Amino acid sequence: MATSPSSSAQQARLAVGKRLREILRDSGLTARALALAAGWDESKCSRLVNGRTLPSDDDIRAWCRICGAEEEIPDLIAASRDADSMYVEWKRLQRSGMKRLQETRVSLYEETRLFRFYCSQFMPWPLQTPGYMRAVLTAFAEFHDAPRDIEEAVTTRAARNRLLYEGDHRFAILMEESVLHDRVADDEVMAGQLGQLLEGMSLPSISLGIIPSGVPRKLWTMETFSIYDDKRVFVELLSAGVTVTQPREIALYIKGFTELASSAVYGNQARALITGALAALG
C-alpha cells in the first residue's frame, strides 16, 4: 500500500531526528550536556531526536557545532527543509485556490538563472499558451476538487513567461515525444500550443530537446521534474508536488537530466517531430 502524504512527511521528520541522534552518539556527549552547551531545555533534545519537532536551521548549526560534526550541516538543513515542505502544495490548494498555487514559487523563478525542465506529461510552463494552461488547470482543479479560480490562475501563470525575455535566464527543456500528441485540450488549442513550441525554439534563451518515442535510451520515462540552478528540484506527482533540496539528491536529478538529454533530438529534428504532431491533428 502506498503511504499517505502525511506519513511520508512523518518519515522524513523521523529521518532528521535519527541523524541528529547518531551525531550526538558519535560525539560521546549526552543529551543533557548538549542541551546545557546550547542553552536549551533537555526536553527539546528529546523532541528533536524523536521527530516531534523539526529543528530550525540554527538548531542544526548549534547541534552539529557542539558535536563536532559541522560537515553535516548543509545536508541536515536541506533534509529538515524537505521534511517541512513535503506535500504542502496540494494540501494548501484545497484552501487557497489555483491562483495562490501559481504564486508560490515566483521569487524562486526570478532568482533562478538556469532552469532545467523534464516534461513527461505536459508542455513546459514557460512555453504554454493561455488556452493550454486553461485546459490543464481546469482538469487539475476538477480532479483534486479544488477551487475553480481558473482565469485568475491563468493570468498569474502566463505572467511568468516574461522571464523568457527579461534578465539572463536560460531554459533547458526536455520533452517526451508523447507530450506532443496527448490531447489535453481541443484541436484548436493544441495546434496553437504546438505552434508556440516552434516559435519558442527560436528564442536565444531556450534549448528545446525532444526524446523520440521508440528509440534506445539510457533512462526510462519518469515523473516530470524541474531543476532551479543547482539549488532545488520540484517533482510533480499525482498526489503532491515534492521539493528536493538535499545536495546529493539534486545531483542525481542533474545526472538524470543529462542522461535524458543525450537521448533527445534538437533543431530541425525536433521541429520535424512538432510539425508531425501538428499534421496529426488533421
PyMOL commands that set and color helices and strands:
alter all, ss='L'
color gray80, all
select helices_A, chain A and resi 5-27+31-38+42-49+57-67+70-85+88-103+106-111+125-127+130-144+150-164+177-181+187-200+247-261+267-280
alter helices_A, ss='H'
color red, helices_A
select strands_A, chain A and resi 114-119+170-176+206-211+225-228+232-236+241-244
alter strands_A, ss='S'
color yellow, strands_A
deselect
rebuild
show_as cartoon
